[in-house]
């Protein structure tokens, strides 16, 4: 994995009104990040992305994942073994739809990212299953500028 760029202070929370979020985000980003939606599998723009770079929160720009932690899980969503920094995300118990899961949200803006499951590869054994709509991607060459 490449060097981790400095992470914005997670204690500097980002808050917006509902109308500000709607103005800032696309309808799909709003549905996923603010309404805890899920994009259909294999439809997200970043699912098949194999470029080297960084994945950021589409809501606030916080660095969430590095490309070196991404793997092809076959589940239809971008999957990662570990976040860029443990302070970048929050995890919450999610008992919706009759299932017991762990929801992953952005620590800075509270945006819904996806879920984490205990069926990933080594070394963590975790699979952070993240919606493409909740992410933006910066190529490594662009991140260095």
C-alpha positions as CSV (number, residue, x, y, z in Angstrom):
1,X,0.0,0.0,0.0
2,X,1.1,3.6,-0.6
3,X,1.8,6.1,2.1
4,X,-1.4,7.3,3.8
5,X,-2.0,11.0,3.1
6,X,-2.8,13.1,6.2
7,X,-6.3,12.5,7.4
8,X,-8.6,15.4,8.2
9,X,-9.3,15.7,11.9
10,X,-12.2,13.3,12.5
11,X,-13.3,15.5,15.4
12,X,-14.0,18.2,12.9
13,X,-17.5,16.9,12.0
14,X,-19.1,18.0,8.8
15,X,-22.8,18.9,9.1
16,X,-25.2,20.3,6.6
17,X,-29.0,20.7,6.4
18,X,-31.0,18.3,4.4
19,X,-31.4,20.9,1.6
20,X,-27.6,21.5,1.6
21,X,-26.9,17.8,1.3
22,X,-29.4,17.6,-1.6
23,X,-27.7,20.5,-3.4
24,X,-24.2,19.0,-2.8
25,X,-24.9,15.4,-3.8
26,X,-26.3,13.7,-6.8
27,X,-29.7,12.0,-6.2
28,X,-28.0,8.6,-6.0
29,X,-25.3,9.8,-3.7
30,X,-28.0,11.4,-1.5
31,X,-30.0,8.2,-1.4
32,X,-27.0,6.1,-0.4
33,X,-25.2,8.5,1.9
34,X,-28.1,10.3,3.6
35,X,-31.0,7.7,3.4
36,X,-28.8,4.6,3.9
37,X,-29.6,3.3,0.5
38,X,-27.8,0.5,-1.4
39,X,-26.9,0.6,-5.1
40,X,-27.7,-2.5,-7.1
41,X,-24.8,-5.0,-7.2
42,X,-22.4,-4.7,-10.2
43,X,-23.8,-1.2,-11.2
44,X,-21.4,1.1,-9.2
45,X,-18.8,3.0,-11.2
46,X,-15.9,2.0,-8.8
47,X,-16.7,-1.7,-8.5
48,X,-14.3,-2.7,-11.3
49,X,-11.8,0.1,-10.7
50,X,-8.3,-1.3,-10.5
51,X,-6.3,1.9,-10.6
52,X,-3.9,2.9,-7.9
53,X,-5.1,5.8,-5.7
54,X,-7.4,6.8,-2.8
55,X,-11.1,6.4,-2.1
56,X,-12.7,9.4,-0.4
57,X,-16.2,10.0,1.1
58,X,-18.4,11.6,-1.6
59,X,-20.1,13.6,1.1
60,X,-17.1,15.3,2.7
61,X,-13.9,14.2,1.0
62,X,-12.4,12.3,4.0
63,X,-9.9,9.7,3.0
64,X,-11.6,6.3,3.6
65,X,-9.7,3.5,1.7
66,X,-6.5,3.0,-0.2
67,X,-6.4,1.0,-3.5
68,X,-4.0,-1.5,-2.0
69,X,-6.7,-2.6,0.4
70,X,-9.2,-3.3,-2.4
71,X,-9.9,-6.8,-3.5
72,X,-12.4,-8.5,-5.9
73,X,-14.9,-10.2,-3.6
74,X,-17.3,-11.0,-6.3
75,X,-20.2,-9.5,-4.3
76,X,-20.9,-6.6,-6.8
77,X,-19.7,-3.7,-4.7
78,X,-16.2,-2.3,-4.0
79,X,-14.6,-4.4,-1.2
80,X,-11.7,-3.5,1.0
81,X,-9.9,-5.4,3.8
82,X,-9.1,-2.4,6.0
83,X,-9.9,1.4,6.0
84,X,-7.1,3.9,5.4
85,X,-7.3,4.9,9.1
86,X,-9.5,3.3,11.8
87,X,-10.6,6.9,12.7
88,X,-12.0,7.5,9.2
89,X,-15.1,5.3,9.8
90,X,-17.6,4.4,12.4
91,X,-19.3,1.1,12.8
92,X,-22.9,0.6,14.1
93,X,-25.1,-2.4,14.7
94,X,-27.7,-2.7,11.9
95,X,-30.7,-4.9,12.5
96,X,-32.8,-3.8,9.5
97,X,-34.4,-6.2,7.1
98,X,-34.4,-9.0,9.7
99,X,-30.6,-9.3,9.5
100,X,-27.8,-8.6,12.0
101,X,-25.1,-6.6,10.2
102,X,-22.5,-3.9,11.0
103,X,-23.1,-0.6,9.1
104,X,-20.1,1.5,8.2
105,X,-20.4,5.3,8.1
106,X,-18.0,8.2,7.5
107,X,-16.7,9.4,10.8
108,X,-16.6,13.1,9.6
109,X,-20.1,13.5,8.0
110,X,-22.0,10.4,9.1
111,X,-22.7,9.3,5.6
112,X,-23.7,5.7,5.0
113,X,-21.0,3.8,3.2
114,X,-22.1,0.2,3.4
115,X,-21.4,-2.7,5.7
116,X,-18.5,-4.8,7.0
117,X,-18.6,-8.6,7.1
118,X,-16.4,-11.2,8.7
119,X,-15.8,-13.1,5.5
120,X,-12.9,-11.3,3.9
121,X,-9.4,-12.5,3.1
122,X,-6.3,-12.3,5.3
123,X,-4.8,-10.5,7.0
124,X,-8.0,-8.9,8.6
125,X,-10.7,-11.5,7.6
126,X,-12.9,-8.5,7.0
127,X,-14.8,-7.4,3.9
128,X,-15.8,-3.7,3.9
129,X,-18.5,-3.8,1.3
130,X,-18.9,-0.2,0.2
131,X,-21.3,1.5,-2.2
132,X,-19.6,3.2,-5.2
133,X,-22.0,6.1,-4.8
134,X,-20.6,6.9,-1.4
135,X,-17.1,7.2,-2.8
136,X,-15.0,9.4,-5.0
137,X,-11.6,8.2,-6.4
138,X,-8.4,10.1,-6.8
139,X,-5.6,8.5,-8.9
140,X,-2.3,8.3,-7.2
141,X,-0.6,10.6,-9.6
142,X,-3.3,13.2,-9.0
143,X,-3.2,12.8,-5.2
144,X,0.6,13.7,-5.3
145,X,-0.1,17.1,-6.8
